[in-house]
Amino acid sequence: MKPNIKTKINSYITAIAVAAVMATGCEKRLDILPYQSISEEKALETEGDVNVTLIGAYDGAQNAATYGGDIMVLNDLIGNSANINFTGTFAGLTDAYQTIMTSDNSFAAGTWISAYNTINRCNNVLSAVDKVTSSPAKKNAVEGSALFLRASMYFELVRLYAKTIGDGDAATNPGVPLVLNATKGVSSADYLPRSSVKAVYDQVIADLTKAESLLPATNTIYATKWAAAAQLSRVHLMLKNYTAAGDAANRVIAGSGKTLNPDFTKLWFTFINNGGVSPSEYIFSMVVTTQDGTNSLNTYFGRNVGITGTAGRSDCKIRAAHIALYEAGDARKAHFTLSGGNYYTRKHLDRYGNVPVLRLAEMYLTRAEANFRNGTSVGATPLSDVNAIRTRAGLPALTTVTLDDITKERYLELAFEGHNLHEAKRLQKSVGANAWNSPKLILPIPQREMDVNKNLVQNSGY
């Protein structure tokens, strides 16, 4: 995630990787090996080896198929015809948008494989973390980063490829395979079955909890303890553990030193207007430069609108019905661009804009919802937290607040940042013509994984 990061790690990753990406024709990735492994003779032997492998793990998370943006694009696009008119030509995304995916969907396969590649890099780091001897703080930061990234990938996988919480029994519903040891050459022993949804969430919580305890409060562009706490807040909210979700959000708000940017419109255009630096409100983001990184949100939501540095395929056009949901005077309502007869969100016009993964506004909204549901006021009242978001957007403060007020503010504040699908499932709201628990809203286990690993069970409908 540094400038020229691929140049710095490429020779090392080439030596240890068996995963490779081959793109052909209009689809971005068609033939990708499922795991990255490290051979016994190339085992991590020094602190330098561990450090460069950790950089490789961050680079894996930065991949277009994961936190480089595809995860967010899929979450916003699947079945979301109410807000988006998708006119792109990638068949995999068109099928996701129309909820007619098949088991060979290239985007479902790409995200699965990229996430597991990243997980294996994290497992390699964790297997050799004792080689980090320069200082206890450095060792803690390395271990915490690997745990944070591994947990984040598993959290995204279980939400995308398994039934959501509340849809049947999480203790028996199949989640995704839990690979917790470094894969050193793929054998039949590595073909694991799908662990339960509950088991995956339990591992995610354990990893993030430990990561929060190990990571430093500041860590340049890498994960901090606040990133781990923010991700924990998101996980607990998905699980409807409102007390834990609110407490984690409160830790971030109270302890991180982050503040809401007074101007909502200044949260974007990080390259065009901010020299590639993420605003303080970003808790964790993927850094994109002219040399390194991909912003798939820009690729599909962006468009050249006549401003130097704007670009994109113009695939995701925002429907007027969505814009009409914002109140008059809302700065967020004005944050759309009319170009060529269609509206586009201004959040993702910057070709080299950083990809926001976690930002502070979400923590205020999570704390508000958790406190409202619990009848508590940990850190602040729900009314105060919602008004912090509303007044920042230029709206008058509310005098009373309801759960619908809170969830509406969340919906509008975080629009087109990769929350739509999971928010609908969490709140048990329909997505287009599909019920919140429709099998069509769950990605297929990639067919090539099914072919290789006979212990896997495919999702319903595929």
Backbone hydrogen bonds, N-H to C=O, Kabsch-Sander energy under -0.5 kcal/mol:
donor,donor_aa,acceptor,acceptor_aa,energy
5,I,2,K,-1.9
8,K,4,N,-1.9
9,I,5,I,-2.0
10,N,6,K,-2.0
13,I,9,I,-3.0
14,T,10,N,-2.7
15,A,11,S,-1.3
16,I,12,Y,-1.6
17,A,13,I,-2.2
22,M,31,D,-0.6
24,T,27,E,-0.7
30,L,22,M,-1.8
31,D,22,M,-1.1
33,L,20,A,-0.9
38,I,183,T,-1.2
42,K,39,S,-1.3
43,A,40,E,-1.3
50,V,46,T,-1.9
51,N,47,E,-2.7
52,V,48,G,-2.4
53,T,49,D,-1.8
54,L,50,V,-2.2
55,I,51,N,-2.1
56,G,52,V,-1.7
57,A,53,T,-1.7
58,Y,54,L,-2.3
59,D,55,I,-2.5
60,G,56,G,-2.1
61,A,57,A,-2.1
62,Q,58,Y,-1.7
63,N,59,D,-0.6
63,N,60,G,-1.0
66,T,63,N,-1.9
67,Y,61,A,-1.5
68,G,63,N,-2.3
69,G,66,T,-1.5
70,D,64,A,-2.5
71,I,66,T,-1.8
73,V,69,G,-2.7
74,L,70,D,-3.0
75,N,71,I,-2.1
76,D,72,M,-2.0
77,L,73,V,-2.2
78,I,74,L,-2.3
79,G,96,A,-1.0
80,N,77,L,-1.9
81,S,79,G,-1.4
83,N,80,N,-0.6
84,I,80,N,-1.8
85,N,317,K,-3.2
86,F,84,I,-0.7
87,T,85,N,-0.5
87,T,315,D,-2.4
91,A,89,T,-0.6
94,T,90,F,-2.4
95,D,91,A,-2.7
96,A,92,G,-1.4
97,Y,93,L,-2.7
98,Q,94,T,-2.2
99,T,96,A,-1.0
100,I,95,D,-2.8
105,N,102,T,-1.8
109,A,105,N,-2.1
110,G,106,S,-2.4
111,T,107,F,-2.2
112,W,108,A,-1.8
113,I,109,A,-2.5
114,S,110,G,-2.4
115,A,111,T,-2.4
116,Y,112,W,-2.2
117,N,113,I,-2.4
118,T,114,S,-2.1
119,I,115,A,-2.4
120,N,116,Y,-2.3
121,R,117,N,-1.8
122,C,118,T,-2.2
123,N,119,I,-2.6
124,N,120,N,-2.3
125,V,121,R,-2.0
126,L,122,C,-2.7
127,S,123,N,-2.0
128,A,124,N,-0.8
128,A,125,V,-1.1
129,V,126,L,-0.7
131,K,128,A,-2.3
132,V,129,V,-1.8
133,T,131,K,-1.1
139,K,135,S,-2.1
140,N,136,P,-2.6
141,A,137,A,-2.3
142,V,138,K,-2.4
143,E,139,K,-2.7
144,G,140,N,-3.0
145,S,141,A,-2.2
146,A,142,V,-2.1
147,L,143,E,-2.3
148,F,144,G,-2.6
149,L,145,S,-2.7
150,R,146,A,-2.4
151,A,147,L,-2.6
152,S,148,F,-2.4
153,M,149,L,-2.3
154,Y,150,R,-2.3
155,F,151,A,-2.5
156,E,152,S,-2.1
157,L,153,M,-2.4
158,V,154,Y,-2.7
159,R,155,F,-1.6
160,L,156,E,-1.9
161,Y,157,L,-2.9
162,A,158,V,-0.7
167,D,164,T,-1.9
168,G,166,G,-1.0
170,A,168,G,-0.7
172,T,169,D,-1.5
173,N,169,D,-2.8
175,G,195,S,-3.7
179,V,177,P,-0.9
180,L,178,L,-0.7
184,K,182,A,-0.8
185,G,183,T,-0.7
190,D,187,S,-1.9
191,Y,188,S,-1.4
192,L,190,D,-1.6
194,R,455,N,-0.5
195,S,176,V,-1.2
197,V,173,N,-2.3
198,K,170,A,-2.7
200,V,196,S,-2.1
201,Y,197,V,-2.4
202,D,198,K,-2.9
203,Q,199,A,-2.0
204,V,200,V,-2.5
205,I,201,Y,-2.6
206,A,202,D,-2.2
207,D,203,Q,-2.7
208,L,204,V,-2.6
209,T,205,I,-2.6
210,K,206,A,-2.0
211,A,207,D,-2.6
212,E,208,L,-2.7
213,S,209,T,-1.4
214,L,210,K,-1.3
214,L,211,A,-0.5
215,L,211,A,-2.9
222,Y,219,N,-2.6
225,K,216,P,-2.2
228,A,224,T,-1.8
229,A,225,K,-2.2
230,A,226,W,-2.6
231,Q,227,A,-2.4
232,L,228,A,-2.3
233,S,229,A,-2.3
234,R,230,A,-1.9
235,V,231,Q,-2.5
236,H,232,L,-3.0
237,L,233,S,-2.0
238,M,234,R,-2.0
239,L,235,V,-1.7
240,K,237,L,-1.2
241,N,236,H,-2.8
242,Y,240,K,-1.4
245,A,241,N,-2.5
246,G,242,Y,-2.7
247,D,243,T,-2.4
248,A,244,A,-2.3
249,A,245,A,-2.2
250,N,246,G,-2.5
251,R,247,D,-2.0
252,V,248,A,-1.7
253,I,249,A,-2.5
254,A,250,N,-2.9
255,G,251,R,-2.2
256,S,252,V,-2.0
264,F,262,P,-0.6
264,F,392,R,-0.6
266,K,263,D,-1.8
267,L,264,F,-1.6
268,W,265,T,-0.7
273,N,269,F,-2.5
274,N,269,F,-0.7
275,G,271,F,-0.8
276,G,270,T,-2.9
277,V,270,T,-0.6
277,V,274,N,-1.7
282,Y,279,P,-1.9
283,I,358,L,-2.8
284,F,358,L,-1.9
286,M,355,V,-2.6
287,V,285,S,-0.6
289,T,292,D,-3.2
294,T,62,Q,-0.6
296,S,68,G,-3.1
296,S,294,T,-0.6
298,N,295,N,-0.5
299,T,295,N,-2.0
300,Y,296,S,-2.2
301,F,297,L,-2.5
302,G,298,N,-1.9
303,R,311,A,-0.7
305,V,303,R,-0.8
308,T,306,G,-0.5
310,T,307,I,-2.5
311,A,349,L,-1.8
313,R,299,T,-2.9
314,S,302,G,-2.2
315,D,300,Y,-0.6
316,C,300,Y,-2.3
317,K,85,N,-2.0
317,K,315,D,-0.9
318,I,343,Y,-2.8
319,R,83,N,-2.5
322,H,319,R,-1.0
323,I,319,R,-1.4
324,A,320,A,-2.1
325,L,322,H,-1.7
326,Y,323,I,-1.4
330,D,327,E,-1.8
331,A,393,A,-3.2
333,K,330,D,-1.1
334,A,330,D,-1.1
335,H,332,R,-0.7
336,F,334,A,-0.5
337,T,344,Y,-3.1
339,S,337,T,-0.7
339,S,342,N,-3.3
342,N,339,S,-1.5
343,Y,318,I,-0.6
344,Y,337,T,-2.1
346,R,335,H,-2.1
348,H,345,T,-0.7
349,L,346,R,-0.8
351,R,309,G,-2.5
353,G,350,D,-1.6
355,V,286,M,-2.4
357,V,284,F,-2.3
358,L,284,F,-2.2
360,L,281,E,-2.5
362,E,359,R,-1.0
363,M,359,R,-0.7
363,M,360,L,-0.7
364,Y,360,L,-1.6
365,L,361,A,-1.9
366,T,362,E,-2.5
367,R,363,M,-2.7
368,A,364,Y,-2.2
369,E,365,L,-2.2
370,A,366,T,-2.8
371,N,367,R,-2.5
372,F,368,A,-2.3
373,R,369,E,-2.7
374,N,370,A,-1.9
375,G,371,N,-1.3
376,T,371,N,-2.3
380,A,378,V,-0.9
385,D,381,T,-2.1
386,V,382,P,-2.4
387,N,383,L,-2.3
388,A,384,S,-1.6
389,I,385,D,-1.2
390,R,386,V,-2.5
391,T,387,N,-2.9
392,R,388,A,-1.1
393,A,389,I,-1.2
394,G,391,T,-1.4
395,L,390,R,-2.4
406,I,402,T,-1.8
407,T,403,L,-2.6
408,K,404,D,-2.2
409,E,405,D,-2.2
410,R,406,I,-2.1
411,Y,407,T,-2.3
412,L,408,K,-2.4
413,E,409,E,-2.9
414,L,410,R,-2.2
415,A,412,L,-0.8
417,E,414,L,-1.4
421,L,75,N,-1.5
423,E,419,H,-2.5
424,A,420,N,-2.2
425,K,421,L,-2.1
426,R,422,H,-2.6
427,L,423,E,-2.5
428,Q,425,K,-0.7
429,K,424,A,-2.9
431,V,434,N,-2.9
432,G,430,S,-0.6
434,N,431,V,-2.1
438,S,435,A,-2.1
441,L,438,S,-1.9
442,I,439,P,-1.6
443,L,160,L,-2.8
447,Q,103,S,-2.4
449,E,446,P,-0.7
450,M,446,P,-1.9
451,D,447,Q,-2.5
452,V,448,R,-1.7
453,N,449,E,-3.0
454,K,452,V,-0.8
456,L,453,N,-1.5
462,Y,459,N,-1.5
